Amino acid sequence: MTEIIDNQEQRLVLRVRDYLEAGAESARLAVGYLFLDGLVPLRAQIERLECLEILIGNVVNRLTEEQVREEAALRQRGGEDWVRPQEDVAATLRGSHDRATAETALNLRETLAALDRTPEMRATLLCLAEAIARGSLKVRLYTHGRIHAKVALIEYPAGHADAPGVAVVGSSNLTLGGEAHPTELNIALSDAGSFQEMERWYRSLWNVSQDFHRELFTELGQSWALGAAGGSAGR
């Protein structure tokens, strides 16, 4: 099966909901930036999934302009063959990852504050927090740059007519609600080869990304929707 989804005549989130309703056990999303309001139509499906992974992209540069200039100056003083000590490289990476996590959490806080304060939105945010708490929702932050492609992998159990699953790839961010842009385009593929190839691409990014579901849980717990409600941030 091959299906073109323009997010105009056919809304991507509604087609993904159909795919999930067709007996999906798990789903994996690569969405770039996490907007959240687009997940409202998927709340019931998220509650039933055994596993949901969401991979989000870094919204800030890994190195500040000052760090880049300092790096260039040190290299010039040390010659073309100058190499930074390994511990310095590790420290820089840790610092950039920590900064990316902190700034992404801050951006998420601002996103949560700007959401429409509707009962549906509140229920969806509570649903996400509960999924993190029980361990069925995992979120990771890709700190090595932006994620340009948007991917949804919907996995079915063995014996299902569309097993191993449906892969949707394109330009639309599933987590973004509101009106879609007329230049968006997505394609859904259900042949095993395409699904497995997209799964390998997704896993190659997921494996080098850092956990972010605890930070998401914290921001949800401090948001207008949940207030001081919370608990364990999951496993």
MARDRENKOL-165998 format. One line per 3 residues: number of its first residue (from 0); their letters; for each residue y, z, x of N, C-alpha, C. Coordinates in nm, 2 decimals, padded with zeros to 4 digits, always signed. Layout:
! residues N
NUM) A) Y Z X Y Z X Y Z X | ...
END
This chain:
! residues 235
0) MTE) -00.12 +00.00 +00.08 +00.00 +00.00 +00.00 +00.12 +00.00 +00.09 | +00.22 -00.09 +00.06 +00.35 -00.09 +00.12 +00.45 -00.09 +00.01 | +00.55 -00.01 +00.02 +00.65 +00.01 -00.08 +00.79 +00.02 -00.02
3) IID) +00.88 -00.06 -00.06 +01.02 -00.05 -00.01 +01.10 +00.04 -00.11 | +01.17 +00.14 -00.05 +01.25 +00.24 -00.13 +01.39 +00.23 -00.08 | +01.48 +00.18 -00.16 +01.62 +00.16 -00.12 +01.71 +00.28 -00.14
6) NQE) +01.65 +00.38 -00.21 +01.73 +00.51 -00.24 +01.84 +00.48 -00.34 | +01.83 +00.37 -00.41 +01.93 +00.33 -00.51 +01.86 +00.32 -00.64 | +01.79 +00.20 -00.66 +01.70 +00.18 -00.78 +01.59 +00.28 -00.78
9) QRL) +01.53 +00.31 -00.66 +01.43 +00.41 -00.65 +01.48 +00.52 -00.56 | +01.49 +00.65 -00.61 +01.53 +00.76 -00.52 +01.42 +00.80 -00.43 | +01.45 +00.82 -00.31 +01.34 +00.86 -00.21 +01.28 +00.99 -00.25
12) VLR) +01.36 +01.09 -00.28 +01.31 +01.22 -00.31 +01.21 +01.22 -00.43 | +01.24 +01.13 -00.53 +01.15 +01.13 -00.64 +01.02 +01.06 -00.61 | +01.02 +00.96 -00.52 +00.90 +00.89 -00.48 +00.82 +00.99 -00.39
15) VRD) +00.88 +01.06 -00.30 +00.81 +01.16 -00.22 +00.75 +01.27 -00.31 | +00.82 +01.31 -00.42 +00.77 +01.40 -00.51 +00.64 +01.35 -00.58 | +00.64 +01.22 -00.61 +00.52 +01.15 -00.67 +00.41 +01.16 -00.57
18) YLE) +00.44 +01.13 -00.45 +00.33 +01.13 -00.34 +00.27 +01.27 -00.33 | +00.36 +01.37 -00.33 +00.31 +01.51 -00.32 +00.23 +01.55 -00.44 | +00.27 +01.51 -00.56 +00.20 +01.54 -00.68 +00.07 +01.47 -00.69
21) AGA) +00.04 +01.37 -00.61 -00.08 +01.30 -00.62 -00.20 +01.37 -00.54 | -00.18 +01.49 -00.51 -00.29 +01.57 -00.45 -00.27 +01.60 -00.30 | -00.14 +01.61 -00.26 -00.12 +01.64 -00.11 -00.15 +01.78 -00.08
24) ESA) -00.20 +01.80 +00.04 -00.23 +01.94 +00.09 -00.12 +01.98 +00.18 | -00.06 +01.89 +00.26 +00.04 +01.93 +00.35 +00.14 +01.81 +00.37 | +00.26 +01.85 +00.43 +00.36 +01.74 +00.45 +00.44 +01.78 +00.58
27) RLA) +00.48 +01.68 +00.65 +00.57 +01.70 +00.77 +00.69 +01.61 +00.75 | +00.80 +01.66 +00.78 +00.93 +01.59 +00.76 +01.01 +01.59 +00.90 | +01.06 +01.48 +00.93 +01.16 +01.47 +01.04 +01.29 +01.42 +00.98
30) VGY) +01.39 +01.51 +00.97 +01.51 +01.47 +00.89 +01.64 +01.47 +00.96 | +01.64 +01.49 +01.09 +01.77 +01.49 +01.16 +01.84 +01.62 +01.13 | +01.94 +01.62 +01.04 +02.01 +01.74 +01.00 +01.96 +01.80 +00.87
33) LFL) +01.95 +01.93 +00.87 +01.89 +02.00 +00.75 +02.00 +02.03 +00.65 | +02.01 +01.96 +00.54 +02.11 +01.97 +00.44 +02.07 +02.07 +00.32 | +01.94 +02.07 +00.29 +01.88 +02.16 +00.19 +01.90 +02.12 +00.04
36) DGL) +02.01 +02.08 +00.00 +02.03 +02.05 -00.14 +01.94 +01.94 -00.19 | +01.90 +01.85 -00.11 +01.81 +01.74 -00.15 +01.67 +01.79 -00.18 | +01.63 +01.92 -00.14 +01.50 +01.97 -00.16 +01.48 +02.03 -00.30
39) VPL) +01.59 +02.04 -00.38 +01.58 +02.10 -00.51 +01.47 +02.03 -00.60 | +01.46 +01.90 -00.60 +01.36 +01.84 -00.69 +01.22 +01.86 -00.64 | +01.20 +01.91 -00.52 +01.07 +01.93 -00.46 +01.03 +02.08 -00.46
42) RAQ) +01.10 +02.16 -00.53 +01.07 +02.30 -00.52 +00.93 +02.34 -00.56 | +00.88 +02.28 -00.68 +00.75 +02.31 -00.73 +00.64 +02.26 -00.63 | +00.67 +02.15 -00.57 +00.57 +02.10 -00.47 +00.56 +02.18 -00.34
45) IER) +00.68 +02.23 -00.30 +00.69 +02.31 -00.18 +00.61 +02.44 -00.20 | +00.62 +02.49 -00.32 +00.55 +02.62 -00.35 +00.40 +02.60 -00.35 | +00.35 +02.48 -00.37 +00.20 +02.46 -00.38 +00.14 +02.41 -00.25
48) LEC) +00.23 +02.36 -00.16 +00.17 +02.30 -00.03 +00.11 +02.41 +00.05 | +00.00 +02.38 +00.12 -00.06 +02.47 +00.21 +00.02 +02.48 +00.34 | +00.08 +02.37 +00.38 +00.16 +02.36 +00.50 +00.27 +02.26 +00.49
51) LEI) +00.39 +02.30 +00.52 +00.50 +02.22 +00.53 +00.57 +02.24 +00.66 | +00.59 +02.13 +00.74 +00.66 +02.13 +00.86 +00.79 +02.05 +00.85 | +00.90 +02.11 +00.90 +01.03 +02.03 +00.90 +01.08 +02.03 +01.04
54) LIG) +01.10 +01.91 +01.09 +01.16 +01.90 +01.23 +01.30 +01.85 +01.21 | +01.39 +01.93 +01.27 +01.53 +01.90 +01.26 +01.59 +01.86 +01.40 | +01.69 +01.79 +01.40 +01.75 +01.74 +01.53 +01.86 +01.84 +01.58
57) NVV) +01.89 +01.83 +01.70 +02.00 +01.90 +01.76 +02.13 +01.84 +01.72 | +02.23 +01.91 +01.67 +02.36 +01.86 +01.63 +02.46 +01.88 +01.73 | +02.43 +01.93 +01.85 +02.52 +01.95 +01.96 +02.47 +01.89 +02.09
60) NRL) +02.56 +01.86 +02.18 +02.51 +01.81 +02.31 +02.44 +01.92 +02.39 | +02.34 +01.88 +02.47 +02.27 +01.97 +02.55 +02.35 +02.03 +02.66 | +02.44 +01.95 +02.71 +02.53 +02.00 +02.82 +02.67 +01.99 +02.78
63) TEE) +02.75 +02.09 +02.81 +02.89 +02.07 +02.78 +02.96 +01.98 +02.89 | +03.08 +01.94 +02.86 +03.15 +01.85 +02.95 +03.17 +01.92 +03.08 | +03.20 +02.05 +03.08 +03.22 +02.13 +03.20 +03.10 +02.13 +03.29
66) QVR) +02.98 +02.15 +03.22 +02.85 +02.15 +03.30 +02.83 +02.02 +03.36 | +02.85 +01.91 +03.29 +02.83 +01.78 +03.35 +02.92 +01.76 +03.47 | +03.05 +01.80 +03.46 +03.14 +01.78 +03.58 +03.09 +01.87 +03.70
69) EEA) +03.05 +01.99 +03.67 +03.00 +02.08 +03.77 +02.88 +02.02 +03.84 | +02.79 +01.97 +03.76 +02.67 +01.91 +03.82 +02.70 +01.79 +03.91 | +02.80 +01.71 +03.87 +02.83 +01.59 +03.95 +02.90 +01.64 +04.08
72) ALR) +02.98 +01.74 +04.07 +03.05 +01.79 +04.19 +02.95 +01.85 +04.29 | +02.85 +01.92 +04.24 +02.75 +01.98 +04.33 +02.67 +01.87 +04.40 | +02.63 +01.77 +04.32 +02.55 +01.66 +04.37 +02.63 +01.59 +04.48
75) QRG) +02.76 +01.57 +04.46 +02.84 +01.50 +04.56 +02.85 +01.58 +04.69 | +02.87 +01.71 +04.68 +02.87 +01.79 +04.80 +02.74 +01.80 +04.87 | +02.63 +01.79 +04.79 +02.50 +01.80 +04.86 +02.44 +01.67 +04.90
78) GED) +02.50 +01.56 +04.87 +02.44 +01.43 +04.90 +02.36 +01.37 +04.79 | +02.31 +01.25 +04.81 +02.24 +01.18 +04.71 +02.10 +01.25 +04.68 | +02.05 +01.31 +04.79 +01.91 +01.37 +04.77 +01.92 +01.51 +04.73
81) WVR) +02.04 +01.56 +04.69 +02.05 +01.70 +04.65 +01.97 +01.73 +04.52 | +01.89 +01.83 +04.52 +01.81 +01.87 +04.41 +01.84 +02.01 +04.38 | +01.87 +02.05 +04.25 +01.89 +02.19 +04.21 +01.77 +02.27 +04.23
84) PQE) +01.78 +02.39 +04.27 +01.66 +02.48 +04.27 +01.60 +02.49 +04.14 | +01.46 +02.50 +04.14 +01.39 +02.50 +04.01 +01.43 +02.61 +03.92 | +01.46 +02.73 +03.97 +01.50 +02.84 +03.88 +01.63 +02.81 +03.81
87) DVA) +01.72 +02.73 +03.88 +01.85 +02.70 +03.82 +01.83 +02.60 +03.71 | +01.74 +02.50 +03.73 +01.71 +02.40 +03.63 +01.66 +02.48 +03.50 | +01.56 +02.57 +03.53 +01.51 +02.64 +03.41 +01.61 +02.72 +03.34
90) ATL) +01.70 +02.79 +03.42 +01.81 +02.86 +03.35 +01.90 +02.78 +03.27 | +01.93 +02.66 +03.32 +02.02 +02.56 +03.25 +01.95 +02.52 +03.12 | +01.82 +02.49 +03.12 +01.75 +02.45 +03.01 +01.75 +02.56 +02.90
93) RGS) +01.72 +02.69 +02.95 +01.72 +02.80 +02.86 +01.85 +02.82 +02.79 | +01.96 +02.81 +02.87 +02.09 +02.82 +02.82 +02.13 +02.71 +02.72 | +02.09 +02.59 +02.75 +02.12 +02.48 +02.65 +02.04 +02.50 +02.52
96) HDR) +01.91 +02.54 +02.54 +01.83 +02.56 +02.42 +01.89 +02.68 +02.33 | +01.93 +02.79 +02.40 +01.99 +02.90 +02.32 +02.11 +02.86 +02.25 | +02.20 +02.78 +02.32 +02.32 +02.73 +02.26 +02.30 +02.64 +02.15
99) ATA) +02.20 +02.55 +02.16 +02.16 +02.46 +02.05 +02.11 +02.54 +01.93 | +02.03 +02.64 +01.95 +01.98 +02.72 +01.84 +02.10 +02.79 +01.77 | +02.18 +02.85 +01.85 +02.29 +02.93 +01.79 +02.39 +02.84 +01.72
102) ETA) +02.42 +02.72 +01.77 +02.52 +02.64 +01.70 +02.45 +02.57 +01.58 | +02.32 +02.54 +01.59 +02.26 +02.49 +01.47 +02.25 +02.59 +01.36 | +02.23 +02.72 +01.39 +02.22 +02.83 +01.30 +02.36 +02.84 +01.23
105) LNL) +02.47 +02.83 +01.31 +02.60 +02.84 +01.26 +02.63 +02.73 +01.16 | +02.59 +02.61 +01.20 +02.61 +02.49 +01.11 +02.54 +02.51 +00.98 | +02.42 +02.56 +00.99 +02.34 +02.59 +00.87 +02.40 +02.69 +00.78
108) RET) +02.46 +02.80 +00.84 +02.53 +02.90 +00.77 +02.65 +02.83 +00.69 | +02.72 +02.74 +00.75 +02.83 +02.67 +00.68 +02.78 +02.58 +00.57 | +02.66 +02.52 +00.60 +02.60 +02.43 +00.50 +02.56 +02.51 +00.37
111) LAA) +02.50 +02.63 +00.40 +02.46 +02.72 +00.29 +02.58 +02.76 +00.20 | +02.68 +02.80 +00.27 +02.80 +02.85 +00.20 +02.86 +02.74 +00.11 | +02.85 +02.61 +00.15 +02.91 +02.50 +00.08 +02.82 +02.45 -00.04
114) LDR) +02.70 +02.50 -00.05 +02.61 +02.45 -00.15 +02.66 +02.49 -00.29 | +02.63 +02.40 -00.39 +02.66 +02.44 -00.53 +02.58 +02.56 -00.57 | +02.65 +02.66 -00.62 +02.58 +02.79 -00.66 +02.52 +02.78 -00.79
117) TPE) +02.42 +02.70 -00.81 +02.35 +02.68 -00.93 +02.22 +02.76 -00.93 | +02.16 +02.79 -01.05 +02.03 +02.86 -01.05 +01.92 +02.78 -00.98 | +01.93 +02.64 -00.99 +01.83 +02.56 -00.93 +01.84 +02.57 -00.78
120) MRA) +01.96 +02.57 -00.73 +01.98 +02.58 -00.58 +01.93 +02.72 -00.53 | +01.97 +02.82 -00.61 +01.93 +02.96 -00.57 +01.77 +02.97 -00.56 | +01.71 +02.91 -00.67 +01.56 +02.92 -00.67 +01.50 +02.84 -00.56
123) TLL) +01.56 +02.73 -00.52 +01.51 +02.65 -00.41 +01.52 +02.73 -00.28 | +01.63 +02.79 -00.25 +01.65 +02.87 -00.13 +01.55 +02.98 -00.12 | +01.53 +03.05 -00.24 +01.44 +03.16 -00.24 +01.30 +03.11 -00.22
126) CLA) +01.26 +02.99 -00.27 +01.13 +02.93 -00.25 +01.11 +02.90 -00.10 | +01.21 +02.85 -00.03 +01.20 +02.83 +00.12 +01.18 +02.96 +00.19 | +01.26 +03.06 +00.16 +01.24 +03.19 +00.22 +01.10 +03.25 +00.20
129) EAI) +01.05 +03.24 +00.08 +00.92 +03.29 +00.05 +00.81 +03.21 +00.13 | +00.83 +03.08 +00.14 +00.73 +02.99 +00.21 +00.73 +03.03 +00.36 | +00.85 +03.06 +00.42 +00.85 +03.11 +00.56 +00.78 +03.24 +00.57
132) ARG) +00.80 +03.33 +00.48 +00.75 +03.46 +00.48 +00.59 +03.46 +00.48 | +00.54 +03.37 +00.40 +00.39 +03.36 +00.39 +00.33 +03.27 +00.49 | +00.41 +03.20 +00.57 +00.36 +03.12 +00.68 +00.33 +02.98 +00.65
135) SLK) +00.37 +02.93 +00.53 +00.33 +02.79 +00.49 +00.44 +02.70 +00.53 | +00.56 +02.75 +00.56 +00.68 +02.66 +00.61 +00.71 +02.69 +00.75 | +00.70 +02.59 +00.84 +00.74 +02.60 +00.98 +00.86 +02.50 +01.00
138) VRL) +00.96 +02.55 +01.07 +01.07 +02.46 +01.11 +01.09 +02.47 +01.26 | +01.11 +02.35 +01.32 +01.14 +02.35 +01.46 +01.26 +02.26 +01.49 | +01.33 +02.30 +01.60 +01.45 +02.23 +01.64 +01.43 +02.15 +01.76
141) YTH) +01.45 +02.02 +01.75 +01.44 +01.93 +01.87 +01.57 +01.93 +01.95 | +01.56 +01.99 +02.07 +01.68 +02.02 +02.14 +01.71 +01.91 +02.25 | +01.63 +01.81 +02.25 +01.65 +01.70 +02.35 +01.74 +01.59 +02.31
144) GRI) +01.80 +01.60 +02.20 +01.89 +01.50 +02.15 +01.88 +01.49 +02.00 | +01.94 +01.38 +01.94 +01.93 +01.36 +01.80 +01.81 +01.29 +01.76 | +01.77 +01.32 +01.63 +01.65 +01.25 +01.57 +01.71 +01.14 +01.48
147) HAK) +01.70 +01.02 +01.52 +01.76 +00.91 +01.44 +01.67 +00.86 +01.33 | +01.54 +00.85 +01.35 +01.45 +00.81 +01.24 +01.42 +00.92 +01.15 | +01.41 +00.89 +01.02 +01.38 +00.99 +00.92 +01.23 +00.96 +00.87
150) VAL) +01.15 +01.06 +00.88 +01.01 +01.04 +00.85 +00.95 +01.15 +00.75 | +00.87 +01.11 +00.66 +00.80 +01.20 +00.58 +00.65 +01.16 +00.58 | +00.56 +01.25 +00.62 +00.42 +01.23 +00.63 +00.35 +01.32 +00.52
153) IEY) +00.29 +01.26 +00.42 +00.23 +01.33 +00.32 +00.08 +01.32 +00.34 | +00.01 +01.43 +00.36 -00.13 +01.42 +00.39 -00.22 +01.46 +00.28 | -00.33 +01.38 +00.26 -00.42 +01.40 +00.15 -00.56 +01.45 +00.21
156) PAG) -00.64 +01.52 +00.13 -00.77 +01.56 +00.17 -00.87 +01.45 +00.19 | -00.97 +01.47 +00.26 -01.07 +01.37 +00.28 -01.13 +01.33 +00.14 | -01.15 +01.20 +00.12 -01.21 +01.15 -00.01 -01.10 +01.11 -00.10
159) HAD) -00.97 +01.14 -00.07 -00.86 +01.09 -00.16 -00.85 +00.94 -00.14 | -00.81 +00.87 -00.24 -00.79 +00.73 -00.24 -00.70 +00.68 -00.13 | -00.59 +00.76 -00.10 -00.49 +00.72 +00.00 -00.50 +00.81 +00.12
162) APG) -00.62 +00.87 +00.15 -00.64 +00.95 +00.27 -00.64 +00.85 +00.39 | -00.58 +00.89 +00.51 -00.54 +01.03 +00.54 -00.40 +01.06 +00.48 | -00.32 +00.96 +00.43 -00.19 +01.00 +00.37 -00.10 +00.88 +00.36
165) VAV) +00.03 +00.92 +00.32 +00.13 +00.82 +00.31 +00.24 +00.85 +00.41 | +00.29 +00.75 +00.48 +00.40 +00.77 +00.58 +00.52 +00.70 +00.53 | +00.63 +00.77 +00.52 +00.76 +00.71 +00.48 +00.85 +00.72 +00.59
168) VGS) +00.91 +00.60 +00.63 +01.00 +00.60 +00.75 +01.12 +00.52 +00.71 | +01.24 +00.56 +00.75 +01.36 +00.48 +00.72 +01.49 +00.56 +00.76 | +01.59 +00.53 +00.68 +01.72 +00.58 +00.72 +01.77 +00.70 +00.63
171) SNL) +01.70 +00.73 +00.52 +01.75 +00.83 +00.43 +01.70 +00.97 +00.47 | +01.79 +01.06 +00.46 +01.76 +01.20 +00.49 +01.72 +01.27 +00.36 | +01.59 +01.31 +00.35 +01.53 +01.36 +00.23 +01.60 +01.49 +00.19
174) TLG) +01.66 +01.56 +00.28 +01.71 +01.69 +00.24 +01.86 +01.68 +00.20 | +01.91 +01.56 +00.19 +02.05 +01.54 +00.15 +02.06 +01.50 +00.01 | +02.12 +01.58 -00.07 +02.14 +01.55 -00.22 +02.26 +01.46 -00.24
177) GEA) +02.29 +01.44 -00.37 +02.40 +01.36 -00.40 +02.37 +01.21 -00.40 | +02.48 +01.13 -00.41 +02.47 +00.98 -00.41 +02.42 +00.93 -00.28 | +02.33 +00.83 -00.28 +02.28 +00.77 -00.16 +02.37 +00.66 -00.12
180) HPT) +02.37 +00.62 +00.01 +02.45 +00.51 +00.06 +02.38 +00.38 +00.04 | +02.45 +00.28 +00.00 +02.39 +00.15 -00.04 +02.32 +00.08 +00.08 | +02.34 +00.12 +00.20 +02.28 +00.05 +00.31 +02.15 +00.12 +00.36
183) ELN) +02.11 +00.23 +00.29 +01.99 +00.30 +00.32 +01.87 +00.22 +00.28 | +01.76 +00.23 +00.36 +01.64 +00.16 +00.33 +01.52 +00.23 +00.40 | +01.41 +00.24 +00.32 +01.29 +00.31 +00.37 +01.17 +00.23 +00.33
186) IAL) +01.06 +00.26 +00.40 +00.93 +00.19 +00.37 +00.82 +00.29 +00.37 | +00.73 +00.28 +00.27 +00.62 +00.37 +00.26 +00.49 +00.30 +00.29 | +00.41 +00.35 +00.38 +00.29 +00.29 +00.42 +00.17 +00.38 +00.40
189) SDA) +00.06 +00.33 +00.35 -00.05 +00.42 +00.32 -00.18 +00.38 +00.40 | -00.17 +00.27 +00.48 -00.29 +00.24 +00.56 -00.31 +00.34 +00.67 | -00.43 +00.36 +00.71 -00.47 +00.47 +00.80 -00.40 +00.45 +00.94
192) GSF) -00.40 +00.32 +00.99 -00.34 +00.30 +01.12 -00.20 +00.33 +01.13 | -00.12 +00.29 +01.03 +00.02 +00.33 +01.03 +00.05 +00.48 +01.02 | -00.03 +00.54 +00.93 -00.01 +00.69 +00.91 -00.04 +00.76 +01.04
195) QEM) -00.15 +00.72 +01.11 -00.19 +00.79 +01.23 -00.09 +00.76 +01.35 | -00.03 +00.64 +01.35 +00.07 +00.61 +01.45 +00.19 +00.69 +01.43 | +00.24 +00.70 +01.30 +00.36 +00.78 +01.27 +00.33 +00.93 +01.30
198) ERW) +00.21 +00.98 +01.27 +00.17 +01.11 +01.30 +00.18 +01.14 +01.45 | +00.13 +01.05 +01.53 +00.14 +01.07 +01.68 +00.29 +01.08 +01.72 | +00.37 +00.99 +01.67 +00.52 +01.00 +01.70 +00.58 +01.13 +01.66
201) YRS) +00.55 +01.17 +01.54 +00.60 +01.30 +01.49 +00.55 +01.42 +01.58 | +00.42 +01.42 +01.61 +00.37 +01.53 +01.69 +00.42 +01.53 +01.83 | +00.45 +01.42 +01.89 +00.51 +01.41 +02.02 +00.64 +01.48 +02.03
204) LWN) +00.72 +01.48 +01.92 +00.85 +01.55 +01.91 +00.83 +01.70 +01.88 | +00.74 +01.72 +01.78 +00.72 +01.86 +01.74 +00.67 +01.95 +01.85 | +00.58 +01.89 +01.93 +00.53 +01.97 +02.04 +00.63 +02.01 +02.15
207) VSQ) +00.74 +01.94 +02.16 +00.84 +01.98 +02.26 +00.96 +02.04 +02.20 | +00.95 +02.08 +02.07 +01.06 +02.14 +02.00 +01.04 +02.29 +01.99 | +01.15 +02.37 +01.96 +01.14 +02.51 +01.96 +01.14 +02.56 +01.81
210) DFH) +01.07 +02.67 +01.79 +01.07 +02.73 +01.65 +01.21 +02.76 +01.60 | +01.23 +02.74 +01.48 +01.36 +02.77 +01.42 +01.35 +02.83 +01.28 | +01.22 +02.85 +01.23 +01.21 +02.90 +01.10 +01.25 +03.05 +01.08
213) REL) +01.25 +03.13 +01.19 +01.30 +03.26 +01.18 +01.45 +03.26 +01.17 | +01.52 +03.17 +01.24 +01.67 +03.16 +01.22 +01.70 +03.11 +01.08 | +01.62 +03.02 +01.03 +01.64 +02.97 +00.89 +01.62 +03.09 +00.79
216) FTE) +01.52 +03.16 +00.82 +01.49 +03.28 +00.73 +01.61 +03.38 +00.73 | +01.66 +03.40 +00.85 +01.77 +03.50 +00.86 +01.90 +03.44 +00.79 | +01.93 +03.32 +00.80 +02.04 +03.26 +00.74 +02.03 +03.26 +00.59
219) LGQ) +01.91 +03.23 +00.54 +01.88 +03.23 +00.40 +01.90 +03.37 +00.34 | +01.85 +03.47 +00.42 +01.86 +03.61 +00.37 +02.00 +03.66 +00.36 | +02.09 +03.60 +00.45 +02.23 +03.65 +00.45 +02.32 +03.56 +00.36
222) SWA) +02.26 +03.46 +00.30 +02.34 +03.37 +00.22 +02.37 +03.42 +00.08 | +02.46 +03.35 +00.01 +02.50 +03.39 -00.12 +02.38 +03.40 -00.22 | +02.28 +03.31 -00.19 +02.16 +03.30 -00.28 +02.07 +03.42 -00.28
225) LGA) +02.05 +03.48 -00.16 +01.96 +03.59 -00.14 +02.02 +03.72 -00.11 | +02.15 +03.72 -00.07 +02.22 +03.84 -00.03 +02.15 +03.92 +00.07 | +02.12 +04.04 +00.05 +02.05 +04.12 +00.16 +01.90 +04.12 +00.14
228) AGG) +01.85 +04.04 +00.05 +01.71 +04.03 +00.03 +01.64 +03.97 +00.15 | +01.53 +04.02 +00.18 +01.46 +03.96 +00.30 +01.33 +04.04 +00.32 | +01.29 +04.03 +00.45 +01.17 +04.10 +00.49 +01.13 +04.04 +00.62
231) SAG) +01.00 +04.04 +00.64 +00.94 +03.98 +00.76 +00.97 +03.83 +00.76 | +01.01 +03.78 +00.88 +01.04 +03.64 +00.90 +00.92 +03.56 +00.91 | +00.80 +03.60 +00.88 +00.68 +03.52 +00.89 +00.62 +03.53 +01.02
234) R) +00.51 +03.46 +01.04 +00.44 +03.47 +01.16 +00.51 +03.38 +01.27
END
